[in-house]
Amino acid sequence: MNKLEVPGKFDRAARGYDLLVGLNPGYHQALRRSAGALRLKPGMRVLDLGCGTGASTAALVAAAPGVEIVAVDASEGMLDQARRKRWPSTVKFVHSRAEDVDEGTFDAVFAAYLVRNLPEPDATLRRVKDFLEPGGRLVLHEYSVRDSLVDTAVWTALCGIVVPAGWLVTGDRSLYTYLWRSVMDFDGATALRDRLRRNGFVGVRSAPVPGLQLGVVHTFLGHAPERS
């Protein structure tokens, strides 16, 4: 399965997706922790890039009630599940690929489990930087294990549960074998920090998310440059 096929795979897996992530202890808590790194305040405008069924959107709402959220995903099936939930009037869902978003500028951008699925991550990150306000924050909530043999082994062990569970719940084994492989092939934390810097972000840093997936999931933070 290649990255261009990912949105269509999520269309077909969307109905069972919330049940599956609900079986992951600490999944929603970890998202809320990363969303908190944006330091959102009421009145800000934030882009939730790759929002899926709305778990990341809910984390943003919890982090700062009253923020304006534009939640974007390339999978119409995932968005359909998101729209079925109750949301504040400040939340708007948009069907678009990340690289094609055309919704103006934002004070902050949140992207959970997205960058490793992008066909052209560098080009998309540069575009994200361009529609952030000067000094605006980007937070990535992402799997990253390649810097550590231990973390790589932990991820493979976790996928011994995740892959058959995903197959059982969604009926699609290929999506979850892709999940395992995509994380194994993706940047380590050092390389992803370098990628952010290379594409124009400043003040880049990261930290592992505490809990069951310590060392597997990380919060990455960067800023768009201030005006000179």
N, CA, C and O of each residue as an XYZ file, in Angstrom:
912
protein
N       0.842     -1.191      0.000
C       0.000      0.000      0.000
C       0.880      1.244      0.000
O       1.785      1.360      0.827
N       0.626      2.184     -0.925
C       1.411      3.408     -0.939
C       0.635      4.545     -0.278
O      -0.550      4.400      0.022
N       1.297      5.661     -0.056
C       0.698      6.746      0.734
C      -0.495      7.398      0.047
O      -1.368      7.949      0.717
N      -0.544      7.343     -1.270
C      -1.689      7.909     -1.976
C      -2.970      7.109     -1.727
O      -4.072      7.626     -1.910
N      -2.825      5.854     -1.312
C      -3.985      5.011     -1.041
C      -4.527      5.166      0.379
O      -5.609      4.663      0.683
N      -3.788      5.855      1.251
C      -4.157      5.906      2.668
C      -5.541      6.508      2.904
O      -6.314      5.914      3.656
N      -5.910      7.665      2.303
C      -7.255      8.206      2.578
C      -8.375      7.228      2.231
O      -9.349      7.112      2.976
N      -8.246      6.531      1.119
C      -9.276      5.564      0.739
C      -9.358      4.404      1.714
O     -10.449      3.911      1.999
N      -8.219      3.963      2.228
C      -8.222      2.906      3.238
C      -8.935      3.373      4.500
O      -9.690      2.613      5.106
N      -8.698      4.619      4.895
C      -9.380      5.149      6.073
C     -10.876      5.329      5.825
O     -11.666      5.200      6.761
N     -11.285      5.623      4.595
C     -12.717      5.666      4.278
C     -13.389      4.358      4.682
O     -14.458      4.358      5.292
N     -12.751      3.255      4.338
C     -13.357      1.947      4.580
C     -13.239      1.510      6.040
O     -14.053      0.721      6.521
N     -12.225      2.024      6.746
C     -12.014      1.625      8.142
C     -12.701      2.558      9.132
O     -12.672      2.306     10.337
N     -13.324      3.641      8.642
C     -13.778      4.720      9.524
C     -14.788      4.280     10.578
O     -14.734      4.743     11.718
N     -15.708      3.390     10.207
C     -16.777      3.022     11.147
C     -16.242      2.370     12.414
O     -16.796      2.571     13.495
N     -15.180      1.598     12.293
C     -14.644      0.918     13.455
C     -13.480      1.624     14.118
O     -12.922      1.126     15.096
N     -13.106      2.794     13.585
C     -11.877      3.434     14.040
C     -11.958      3.896     15.499
O     -11.022      3.677     16.267
N     -13.064      4.527     15.882
C     -13.183      5.022     17.257
C     -13.167      3.881     18.271
O     -12.601      4.015     19.356
N     -13.784      2.774     17.917
C     -13.756      1.613     18.814
C     -12.325      1.137     19.002
O     -11.922      0.796     20.114
N     -11.565      1.111     17.932
C     -10.199      0.604     18.005
C      -9.317      1.512     18.861
O      -8.598      1.025     19.733
N      -9.361      2.826     18.624
C      -8.503      3.714     19.414
C      -8.969      3.775     20.864
O      -8.177      4.046     21.767
N     -10.266      3.521     21.085
C     -10.768      3.486     22.454
C     -10.192      2.341     23.263
O     -10.209      2.381     24.493
N      -9.678      1.314     22.583
C      -9.048      0.190     23.265
C      -7.597      0.480     23.635
O      -6.956     -0.317     24.321
N      -7.082      1.615     23.183
C      -5.697      2.008     23.426
C      -5.642      2.869     24.691
O      -6.046      4.031     24.647
N      -5.158      2.337     25.814
C      -5.132      3.113     27.061
C      -4.290      4.387     26.907
O      -3.148      4.331     26.451
N      -4.852      5.509     27.283
C      -4.111      6.763     27.254
C      -4.087      7.469     25.918
O      -3.449      8.514     25.797
N      -4.768      6.932     24.895
C      -4.731      7.534     23.562
C      -5.225      8.980     23.580
O      -4.557      9.878     23.068
N      -6.396      9.193     24.173
C      -6.979     10.533     24.185
C      -6.229     11.461     25.141
O      -6.076     12.650     24.861
N      -5.768     10.926     26.252
C      -4.990     11.728     27.187
C      -3.698     12.227     26.537
O      -3.296     13.371     26.745
N      -3.054     11.368     25.754
C      -1.822     11.763     25.067
C      -2.087     12.877     24.057
O      -1.291     13.809     23.938
N      -3.197     12.786     23.332
C      -3.550     13.851     22.396
C      -3.778     15.168     23.119
O      -3.331     16.217     22.655
N      -4.471     15.123     24.256
C      -4.717     16.349     25.016
C      -3.406     16.957     25.516
O      -3.253     18.177     25.554
N      -2.482     16.110     25.891
C      -1.183     16.602     26.356
C      -0.450     17.345     25.230
O       0.093     18.428     25.447
N      -0.439     16.762     24.043
C       0.222     17.431     22.916
C      -0.517     18.698     22.517
O       0.118     19.705     22.204
N      -1.844     18.669     22.520
C      -2.617     19.868     22.185
C      -2.314     21.000     23.158
O      -2.317     22.169     22.772
N      -2.056     20.663     24.410
C      -1.729     21.675     25.404
C      -0.446     22.423     25.091
O      -0.267     23.561     25.524
N       0.459     21.785     24.332
C       1.728     22.429     23.974
C       1.534     23.608     23.025
O       2.450     24.409     22.843
N       0.348     23.725     22.416
C       0.066     24.867     21.545
C      -0.190     26.140     22.331
O      -0.104     27.241     21.785
N      -0.506     25.992     23.622
C      -0.807     27.145     24.493
C      -1.892     28.026     23.879
O      -1.729     29.237     23.735
N      -2.979     27.398     23.530
C      -4.075     28.109     22.882
C      -4.807     29.008     23.872
O      -4.873     28.732     25.070
N      -5.354     30.090     23.331
C      -6.170     31.020     24.103
C      -7.458     31.287     23.338
O      -7.462     31.250     22.108
N      -8.569     31.558     24.057
C      -9.826     31.860     23.371
C      -9.628     32.977     22.342
O      -8.932     33.961     22.589
N     -10.257     32.792     21.197
C     -10.140     33.762     20.116
C      -9.103     33.394     19.080
O      -9.095     33.960     17.987
N      -8.226     32.454     19.401
C      -7.245     32.007     18.415
C      -7.919     31.170     17.332
O      -8.999     30.614     17.527
N      -7.253     31.100     16.197
C      -7.712     30.283     15.076
C      -6.699     29.170     14.866
O      -5.517     29.436     14.649
N      -7.163     27.908     14.931
C      -6.242     26.777     14.878
C      -6.677     25.792     13.801
O      -7.869     25.542     13.617
N      -5.709     25.243     13.101
C      -5.940     24.224     12.080
C      -5.629     22.860     12.667
O      -4.527     22.623     13.160
N      -6.603     21.966     12.611
C      -6.419     20.570     13.015
C      -6.230     19.772     11.735
O      -7.197     19.428     11.055
N      -4.985     19.485     11.419
C      -4.624     18.927     10.118
C      -4.546     17.410     10.210
O      -3.717     16.867     10.940
N      -5.422     16.721      9.459
C      -5.521     15.268      9.560
C      -6.351     14.883     10.771
O      -5.926     14.065     11.587
N      -7.528     15.467     10.887
C      -8.345     15.345     12.102
C      -8.993     13.985     12.277
O      -9.416     13.647     13.383
N      -9.083     13.192     11.211
C      -9.700     11.869     11.326
C     -11.134     11.943     11.810
O     -11.926     12.733     11.297
N     -11.470     11.128     12.789
C     -12.838     11.087     13.324
C     -13.057     12.119     14.424
O     -14.107     12.129     15.067
N     -12.069     12.987     14.643
C     -12.253     14.090     15.571
C     -11.602     13.932     16.930
O     -11.842     14.750     17.818
N     -10.780     12.898     17.123
C     -10.112     12.747     18.423
C      -9.173     13.917     18.687
O      -9.136     14.443     19.799
N      -8.422     14.323     17.684
C      -7.529     15.473     17.860
C      -8.328     16.762     18.006
O      -7.918     17.660     18.741
N      -9.457     16.865     17.321
C     -10.326     18.040     17.449
C     -10.838     18.163     18.873
O     -10.844     19.253     19.445
N     -11.269     17.041     19.447
C     -11.744     17.046     20.830
C     -10.633     17.461     21.789
O     -10.888     18.155     22.773
N      -9.404     17.040     21.505
C      -8.274     17.439     22.347
C      -8.069     18.945     22.298
O      -7.752     19.560     23.316
N      -8.244     19.543     21.130
C      -8.105     20.992     20.988
C      -9.226     21.729     21.715
O      -8.981     22.740     22.373
N     -10.440     21.233     21.599
C     -11.570     21.844     22.304
C     -11.324     21.810     23.812
O     -11.589     22.788     24.511
N     -10.819     20.684     24.308
C     -10.539     20.553     25.736
C      -9.408     21.484     26.166
O      -9.425     22.013     27.277
N      -8.424     21.683     25.283
C      -7.274     22.530     25.625
C      -7.658     23.989     25.758
O      -7.094     24.700     26.590
N      -8.606     24.451     24.957
C      -8.990     25.865     24.986
C     -10.384     26.039     24.413
O     -10.530     26.334     23.227
N     -11.415     25.863     25.235
C     -12.784     26.103     24.760
C     -12.890     27.526     24.203
O     -12.391     28.482     24.797
N     -13.542     27.640     23.067
C     -13.717     28.954     22.462
C     -12.791     29.238     21.306
O     -12.996     30.212     20.582
N     -11.758     28.402     21.106
C     -10.907     28.630     19.938
C     -11.680     28.254     18.679
O     -12.534     27.368     18.696
N     -11.363     28.946     17.591
C     -11.934     28.589     16.288
C     -11.080     27.483     15.688
O      -9.872     27.648     15.518
N     -11.711     26.346     15.364
C     -10.982     25.184     14.863
C     -11.460     24.852     13.454
O     -12.653     24.644     13.231
N     -10.538     24.803     12.515
C     -10.803     24.278     11.182
C     -10.156     22.901     11.136
O      -8.931     22.781     11.142
N     -10.983     21.867     11.091
C     -10.514     20.479     11.153
C     -10.581     19.882      9.749
O     -11.644     19.850      9.129
N      -9.445     19.412      9.260
C      -9.290     18.999      7.864
C      -8.846     17.548      7.794
O      -8.005     17.107      8.577
N      -9.420     16.803      6.844
C      -8.941     15.449      6.593
C      -9.184     15.096      5.132
O     -10.113     15.601      4.503
N      -8.334     14.224      4.605
C      -8.464     13.782      3.216
C      -9.445     12.629      3.062
O      -9.827     12.292      1.941
N      -9.864     12.014      4.178
C     -10.790     10.886      4.124
C     -12.203     11.351      4.441
O     -12.489     11.770      5.563
N     -13.082     11.276      3.456
C     -14.480     11.664      3.669
C     -15.157     10.736      4.660
O     -16.030     11.168      5.412
N     -14.767      9.455      4.673
C     -15.350      8.516      5.623
C     -15.026      8.871      7.061
O     -15.894      8.786      7.930
N     -13.791      9.268      7.325
C     -13.406      9.682      8.673
C     -14.145     10.963      9.066
O     -14.619     11.090     10.195
N     -14.240     11.905      8.135
C     -14.963     13.147      8.425
C     -16.440     12.889      8.703
O     -17.034     13.549      9.555
N     -17.029     11.945      7.999
C     -18.430     11.612      8.240
C     -18.632     11.152      9.679
O     -19.616     11.524     10.319
N     -17.710     10.349     10.188
C     -17.800      9.920     11.583
C     -17.604     11.100     12.527
O     -18.279     11.190     13.553
N     -16.696     11.995     12.194
C     -16.467     13.176     13.037
C     -17.702     14.064     13.098
O     -18.077     14.546     14.167
N     -18.320     14.275     11.965
C     -19.472     15.185     11.908
C     -20.686     14.650     12.657
O     -21.577     15.424     13.007
N     -20.743     13.357     12.908
C     -21.865     12.774     13.638
C     -21.841     13.132     15.128
O     -22.837     12.952     15.829
N     -20.711     13.635     15.605
C     -20.556     13.960     17.022
C     -21.015     15.390     17.294
O     -21.193     16.187     16.373
N     -21.199     15.692     18.557
C     -21.624     17.038     18.940
C     -20.391     17.925     19.112
O     -19.428     17.562     19.788
N     -20.453     19.102     18.478
C     -19.323     20.026     18.514
C     -19.803     21.439     18.803
O     -20.943     21.785     18.497
N     -18.934     22.258     19.394
C     -19.265     23.678     19.524
C     -19.395     24.326     18.150
O     -18.898     23.792     17.159
N     -20.051     25.460     18.093
C     -20.247     26.167     16.821
C     -18.928     26.704     16.253
O     -18.874     27.120     15.096
N     -17.872     26.695     17.061
C     -16.565     27.196     16.627
C     -15.758     26.163     15.842
O     -14.647     26.455     15.401
N     -16.309     24.954     15.664
C     -15.607     23.879     14.954
C     -16.184     23.719     13.547
O     -17.399     23.633     13.370
N     -15.311     23.682     12.564
C     -15.698     23.503     11.163
C     -14.880     22.361     10.566
O     -13.662     22.311     10.741
N     -15.544     21.443      9.863
C     -14.857     20.323      9.220
C     -14.763     20.557      7.715
O     -15.722     20.998      7.081
N     -13.591     20.256      7.153
C     -13.319     20.498      5.736
C     -12.675     19.255      5.135
O     -11.739     18.697      5.707
N     -13.175     18.827      3.988
C     -12.580     17.704      3.267
C     -11.503     18.234      2.331
O     -11.805     18.939      1.368
N     -10.256     17.898      2.611
C      -9.149     18.363      1.783
C      -7.902     17.560      2.111
O      -7.727     17.105      3.242
N      -7.053     17.390      1.138
C      -5.712     16.893      1.422
C      -4.941     17.982      2.164
O      -5.200     19.171      1.977
N      -4.006     17.574      2.996
C      -3.236     18.544      3.779
C      -2.540     19.561      2.879
O      -2.492     20.750      3.192
N      -2.009     19.088      1.776
C      -1.251     19.961      0.890
C      -2.134     20.923      0.096
O      -1.625     21.847     -0.539
N      -3.453     20.716      0.125
C      -4.365     21.556     -0.649
C      -5.214     22.484      0.205
O      -6.114     23.138     -0.322
N      -4.960     22.563      1.492
C      -5.787     23.387      2.379
C      -5.742     24.845      1.932
O      -4.675     25.392      1.652
N      -6.927     25.465      1.869
C      -7.041     26.872      1.472
C      -8.072     27.532      2.382
O      -9.192     27.817      1.960
N      -7.689     27.771      3.621
C      -8.617     28.297      4.625
C      -8.055     29.522      5.341
O      -8.430     29.802      6.480
N      -7.158     30.254      4.676
C      -6.603     31.453      5.289
C      -5.437     31.147      6.203
O      -4.775     30.119      6.056
N      -5.185     32.042      7.148
C      -4.048     31.898      8.056
C      -4.518     31.470      9.441
O      -5.693     31.593      9.787
N      -3.560     30.960     10.227
C      -3.880     30.389     11.539
C      -2.846     30.830     12.574
O      -1.691     31.116     12.259
N      -3.313     30.873     13.820
C      -2.417     31.154     14.941
C      -1.641     29.911     15.361
O      -0.567     30.020     15.954
N      -2.175     28.737     15.058
C      -1.542     27.485     15.473
C      -2.023     26.361     14.567
O      -3.109     26.424     13.992
N      -1.186     25.325     14.452
C      -1.537     24.132     13.679
C      -1.217     22.905     14.523
O      -0.150     22.811     15.132
N      -2.162     21.965     14.548
C      -1.986     20.686     15.234
C      -2.110     19.587     14.188
O      -3.045     19.593     13.387
N      -1.177     18.650     14.190
C      -1.224     17.528     13.245
C      -0.864     16.250     13.989
O       0.281     16.071     14.405
N      -1.827     15.373     14.156
C      -1.624     14.123     14.900
C      -1.551     12.948     13.934
O      -2.461     12.735     13.133
N      -0.470     12.191     14.015
C      -0.294     10.974     13.225
C      -0.448     11.243     11.727
O      -1.028     10.435     11.001
N       0.072     12.377     11.274
C      -0.141     12.784      9.888
C       1.122     12.746      9.036
O       1.099     12.187      7.939
N       2.224     13.326      9.511
C       3.348     13.642      8.634
C       3.910     12.402      7.956
O       4.282     12.463      6.784
N       3.982     11.270      8.669
C       4.564     10.066      8.056
C       3.669      9.516      6.951
O       4.115      8.681      6.164
N       2.410      9.964      6.873
C       1.500      9.501      5.825
C       1.479     10.419      4.605
O       0.808     10.112      3.620
N       2.198     11.534      4.653
C       2.146     12.498      3.557
C       3.021     12.039      2.392
O       4.157     11.617      2.608
N       2.508     12.115      1.157
C       3.344     11.769      0.001
C       4.564     12.686     -0.135
O       5.637     12.239     -0.542
N       4.396     13.982      0.211
C       5.496     14.942      0.111
C       5.564     15.748      1.408
O       5.106     16.889      1.447
N       6.129     15.168      2.466
C       6.094     15.842      3.769
C       6.813     17.183      3.786
O       6.335     18.115      4.434
N       7.935     17.314      3.104
C       8.662     18.583      3.134
C       7.842     19.706      2.503
O       7.736     20.792      3.072
N       7.270     19.450      1.343
C       6.478     20.476      0.673
C       5.269     20.870      1.524
O       4.913     22.047      1.589
N       4.646     19.899      2.168
C       3.482     20.205      2.996
C       3.879     20.993      4.235
O       3.163     21.913      4.631
N       4.994     20.656      4.851
C       5.455     21.419      6.020
C       5.781     22.859      5.642
O       5.499     23.776      6.414
N       6.362     23.071      4.484
C       6.632     24.449      4.055
C       5.339     25.221      3.844
O       5.253     26.409      4.152
N       4.341     24.533      3.318
C       3.042     25.199      3.129
C       2.412     25.536      4.477
O       1.848     26.616      4.651
N       2.509     24.618      5.419
C       1.981     24.878      6.761
C       2.659     26.102      7.371
O       1.990     26.945      7.969
N       3.966     26.207      7.227
C       4.688     27.366      7.760
C       4.163     28.657      7.149
O       4.040     29.670      7.837
N       3.855     28.620      5.859
C       3.426     29.833      5.166
C       2.042     30.308      5.610
O       1.769     31.508      5.579
N       1.165     29.388      6.023
C      -0.133     29.914      6.473
C      -0.261     30.012      7.985
O      -1.357     30.224      8.505
N       0.864     29.859      8.699
C       0.900     30.231     10.108
C       1.204     31.718     10.237
O       2.016     32.266      9.491
N       0.537     32.364     11.198
C       0.900     33.742     11.518
C       2.342     33.770     12.031
O       2.813     32.776     12.584
N       3.052     34.894     11.858
C       4.420     34.979     12.390
C       4.472     34.598     13.867
O       3.713     35.120     14.685
N       5.377     33.683     14.191
C       5.483     33.212     15.566
C       4.487     32.137     15.939
O       4.521     31.622     17.056
N       3.593     31.786     15.016
C       2.581     30.772     15.294
C       3.194     29.405     15.543
O       4.260     29.080     15.021
N       2.502     28.610     16.348
C       3.047     27.317     16.770
C       2.518     26.172     15.916
O       1.348     26.138     15.535
N       3.410     25.244     15.632
C       3.053     23.952     15.042
C       3.371     22.872     16.060
O       4.477     22.834     16.598
N       2.409     21.988     16.332
C       2.661     20.813     17.153
C       2.318     19.572     16.341
O       1.214     19.440     15.812
N       3.283     18.667     16.254
C       3.070     17.349     15.659
C       2.990     16.334     16.792
O       3.830     16.331     17.692
N       1.989     15.483     16.745
C       1.839     14.363     17.676
C       2.061     13.124     16.826
O       1.206     12.762     16.018
N       3.216     12.466     17.005
C       3.606     11.494     15.982
C       4.404     10.333     16.565
O       5.152     10.486     17.531
N       4.220      9.165     15.946
C       5.074      8.016     16.223
C       6.485      8.297     15.714
O       6.657      8.865     14.635
N       7.498      7.899     16.493
C       8.874      8.038     16.052
C       9.744      7.108     16.895
O       9.911      7.334     18.093
N      10.298      6.064     16.275
C      11.011      5.037     17.049
C      12.430      4.756     16.558
O      13.157      4.011     17.214
N      12.840      5.314     15.450
C      14.081      4.865     14.805
C      15.352      5.248     15.561
O      16.425      4.723     15.265
N      15.247      6.147     16.522
C      16.433      6.519     17.293
C      16.793      5.481     18.358
O      17.858      5.572     18.967
N      15.935      4.514     18.586
C      16.147      3.586     19.701
C      15.751      2.169     19.312
O      14.634      1.935     18.851
N      16.668      1.226     19.498
C      16.333     -0.176     19.260
C      15.271     -0.662     20.239
O      14.433     -1.491     19.885
N      15.303     -0.150     21.467
C      14.294     -0.538     22.458
C      12.919     -0.052     22.024
O      11.951     -0.812     22.057
N      12.828      1.217     21.616
C      11.528      1.766     21.195
C      11.012      1.060     19.946
O       9.808      0.847     19.803
N      11.921      0.697     19.044
C      11.528     -0.050     17.853
C      10.950     -1.412     18.241
O       9.951     -1.854     17.673
N      11.578     -2.065     19.203
C      11.086     -3.366     19.669
C       9.744     -3.231     20.369
O       8.864     -4.077     20.206
N       9.584     -2.158     21.156
C       8.298     -1.916     21.834
C       7.195     -1.711     20.804
O       6.101     -2.258     20.942
N       7.487     -0.917     19.766
C       6.492     -0.670     18.728
C       6.091     -1.964     18.022
O       4.906     -2.198     17.785
N       7.053     -2.791     17.691
C       6.755     -4.061     17.029
C       5.916     -4.956     17.940
O       4.999     -5.633     17.475
N       6.227     -4.959     19.234
C       5.441     -5.752     20.177
C       4.012     -5.229     20.278
O       3.065     -6.014     20.313
N       3.851     -3.906     20.324
C       2.508     -3.319     20.374
C       1.710     -3.693     19.126
O       0.508     -3.950     19.200
N       2.391     -3.721     17.983
C       1.688     -4.050     16.734
C       1.286     -5.515     16.669
O       0.429     -5.890     15.869
N       1.904     -6.350     17.511
C       1.419     -7.717     17.630
C       0.006     -7.783     18.174
O      -0.686     -8.788     18.010
N      -0.426     -6.696     18.829
C      -1.807     -6.566     19.306
C      -2.624     -5.710     18.349
O      -3.758     -6.047     18.010
N      -2.031     -4.588     17.913
C      -2.761     -3.604     17.100
C      -3.180     -4.175     15.752
O      -4.314     -3.961     15.324
N      -2.290     -4.896     15.072
C      -2.615     -5.379     13.724
C      -3.791     -6.355     13.735
O      -4.737     -6.152     12.974
N      -3.779     -7.418     14.570
C      -4.954     -8.294     14.570
C      -6.215     -7.613     15.094
O      -7.316     -7.912     14.631
N      -6.063     -6.687     16.069
C      -7.244     -5.969     16.568
C      -7.839     -5.084     15.478
O      -9.057     -5.037     15.305
N      -6.976     -4.383     14.743
C      -7.459     -3.550     13.640
C      -8.129     -4.363     12.557
O      -9.144     -3.947     11.998
N      -7.569     -5.516     12.258
C      -8.156     -6.431     11.267
C      -9.532     -6.897     11.728
O     -10.476     -6.942     10.940
N      -9.640     -7.242     13.007
C     -10.908     -7.724     13.549
C     -11.979     -6.638     13.539
O     -13.125     -6.891     13.168
N     -11.600     -5.428     13.947
C     -12.579     -4.346     14.102
C     -12.975     -3.744     12.767
O     -14.153     -3.464     12.542
N     -11.999     -3.538     11.865
C     -12.282     -2.835     10.615
C     -12.385     -3.752      9.410
O     -12.893     -3.342      8.366
N     -11.909     -4.994      9.536
C     -11.934     -5.919      8.407
C     -10.833     -5.682      7.397
O     -10.847     -6.277      6.320
N      -9.863     -4.812      7.727
C      -8.787     -4.482      6.786
C      -7.442     -4.677      7.472
O      -7.026     -3.846      8.280
N      -6.766     -5.768      7.152
C      -5.456     -6.025      7.753
C      -4.376     -5.145      7.145
O      -3.426     -4.770      7.833
N      -4.507     -4.809      5.856
C      -3.440     -4.089      5.163
C      -3.199     -2.707      5.753
O      -2.061     -2.238      5.769
N      -4.259     -2.037      6.242
C      -4.105     -0.714      6.816
C      -3.220     -0.759      8.059
O      -2.443      0.163      8.304
N      -3.338     -1.823      8.837
C      -2.603     -1.896     10.095
C      -1.211     -2.498      9.928
O      -0.315     -2.206     10.720
N      -1.020     -3.330      8.917
C       0.355     -3.710      8.597
C       1.091     -2.506      8.007
O       2.287     -2.334      8.238
N       0.374     -1.672      7.244
C       0.961     -0.412      6.761
C       1.337      0.482      7.941
O       2.407      1.092      7.935
N       0.469      0.568      8.954
C       0.768      1.369     10.137
C       2.098      0.942     10.753
O       2.956      1.780     11.031
N       2.266     -0.358     10.965
C       3.525     -0.853     11.540
C       4.709     -0.461     10.668
O       5.700      0.076     11.164
N       4.608     -0.726      9.391
C       5.730     -0.483      8.489
C       6.022      1.013      8.346
O       7.184      1.413      8.290
N       4.976      1.836      8.287
C       5.178      3.276      8.089
C       5.929      3.893      9.266
O       6.756      4.784      9.073
N       5.653      3.432     10.466
C       6.370      3.935     11.639
C       7.809      3.442     11.627
O       8.723      4.200     11.951
N       8.024      2.181     11.257
C       9.378      1.643     11.194
C      10.242      2.410     10.186
O      11.442      2.583     10.395
N       9.624      2.866      9.096
C      10.356      3.548      8.031
C      10.496      5.047      8.255
O      11.289      5.701      7.576
N       9.734      5.604      9.202
C       9.649      7.053      9.365
C      10.847      7.603     10.139
O      11.630      6.851     10.719
N      10.970      8.921     10.133
C      12.038      9.624     10.837
C      12.102      9.235     12.311
O      11.074      9.042     12.959
N      13.327      9.124     12.833
C      13.506      9.168     14.262
C      13.246     10.590     14.747
O      13.094     11.509     13.942
N      13.195     10.767     16.073
C      12.892     12.092     16.617
C      13.926     13.125     16.170
O      13.566     14.260     15.857
N      15.194     12.749     16.136
C      16.242     13.678     15.704
C      16.030     14.095     14.257
O      16.136     15.277     13.928
N      15.732     13.134     13.392
C      15.525     13.436     11.972
C      14.281     14.287     11.755
O      14.274     15.149     10.877
N      13.225     14.061     12.540
C      12.015     14.862     12.360
C      12.239     16.293     12.851
O      11.744     17.241     12.241
N      12.973     16.454     13.938
C      13.315     17.821     14.350
C      14.127     18.521     13.261
O      13.898     19.695     12.968
N      15.069     17.803     12.667
C      15.868     18.370     11.577
C      14.986     18.709     10.373
O      15.191     19.728      9.713
N      14.011     17.852     10.094
C      13.102     18.110      8.968
C      12.327     19.410      9.189
O      12.167     20.209      8.266
N      11.852     19.614     10.404
C      11.130     20.852     10.706
C      12.032     22.070     10.512
O      11.621     23.058      9.905
N      13.248     21.999     11.022
C      14.183     23.128     10.858
C      14.483     23.366      9.384
O      14.523     24.509      8.928
N      14.692     22.287      8.646
C      15.034     22.390      7.218
C      13.918     23.061      6.422
O      14.168     23.678      5.386
N      12.699     22.937      6.907
C      11.563     23.520      6.204
C      11.079     24.829      6.822
O       9.944     25.253      6.602
N      11.966     25.467      7.603
C      11.737     26.844      8.003
C      11.225     27.081      9.402
O      11.001     28.232      9.776
N      11.027     26.030     10.200
C      10.537     26.235     11.570
C      11.703     26.519     12.514
O      12.814     26.024     12.327
N      11.422     27.319     13.521
C      12.435     27.699     14.507
C      11.969     27.252     15.892
O      10.807     26.895     16.089
N      12.910     27.280     16.856
C      12.563     26.890     18.223
C      12.075     25.460     18.323
O      11.214     25.146     19.146
N      12.625     24.589     17.482
C      12.141     23.209     17.388
C      12.631     22.388     18.576
O      13.806     22.446     18.940
N      11.731     21.634     19.169
C      12.094     20.690     20.230
C      11.052     19.585     20.275
O       9.997     19.682     19.648
N      11.360     18.529     21.028
C      10.408     17.423     21.142
C      10.583     16.733     22.480
O      11.597     16.890     23.160
N       9.553     15.957     22.843
C       9.602     15.166     24.073
C       8.709     13.954     23.887
O       7.669     14.045     23.236
N       9.106     12.809     24.456
C       8.222     11.642     24.389
C       6.979     11.855     25.227
O       7.024     12.530     26.255
N       5.870     11.283     24.790
C       4.616     11.371     25.530
C       4.613     10.300     26.615
O       4.823      9.127     26.306
N       4.381     10.663     27.874
C       4.381      9.658     28.943
C       3.266      8.630     28.757
O       2.297      8.867     28.036
N       3.423      7.496     29.417
C       2.385      6.474     29.389
C       2.845      5.202     28.720
O       4.041      4.946     28.582
N       1.861      4.399     28.300
C       2.138      3.086     27.736
C       3.073      3.151     26.540
O       3.905      2.265     26.345
N       2.934      4.209     25.734
C       3.726      4.314     24.504
C       4.925      5.245     24.668
O       5.365      5.858     23.695
N       5.460      5.360     25.890
C       6.643      6.179     26.138
C       7.772      5.759     25.198
O       8.129      4.583     25.123
N       8.326      6.738     24.486
C       9.386      6.461     23.528
C       8.882      6.102     22.145
O       9.667      6.044     21.198
N       7.583      5.860     22.011
C       6.984      5.516     20.716
C       6.266      6.717     20.122
O       6.390      6.986     18.927
N       5.511      7.446     20.948
C       4.801      8.649     20.520
C       5.483      9.868     21.134
O       5.854      9.860     22.307
N       5.643     10.925     20.315
C       6.336     12.135     20.760
C       5.511     13.369     20.414
O       4.688     13.347     19.499
N       5.744     14.440     21.161
C       5.228     15.768     20.842
C       6.373     16.585     20.253
O       7.415     16.756     20.886
N       6.173     17.087     19.042
C       7.161     17.931     18.372
C       6.603     19.345     18.272
O       5.455     19.539     17.873
N       7.412     20.321     18.632
C       6.980     21.717     18.622
C       7.926     22.543     17.769
O       9.146     22.404     17.858
N       7.348     23.406     16.938
C       8.128     24.385     16.181
C       7.325     25.655     16.020
O       6.111     25.664     16.223
N       8.002     26.727     15.655
C       7.355     28.024     15.451
C       7.625     28.522     14.039
O       8.697     28.286     13.482
N       6.655     29.208     13.471
C       6.942     29.996     12.265
C       7.812     31.186     12.681
O       7.620     31.729     13.769
N       8.756     31.599     11.844
C       9.599     32.739     12.225
C       8.788     34.010     12.457
O       7.765     34.242     11.812
N       9.265     34.816     13.382
C       8.672     36.151     13.568
C       9.027     37.021     12.371
O       9.984     36.752     11.646
N       8.234     38.071     12.180
C       8.575     39.026     11.118
C       9.879     39.733     11.473
O      10.107     40.101     12.625
N      10.723     39.917     10.472
C      12.004     40.607     10.714
C      11.825     42.115     10.637
O      12.788     42.861     10.812
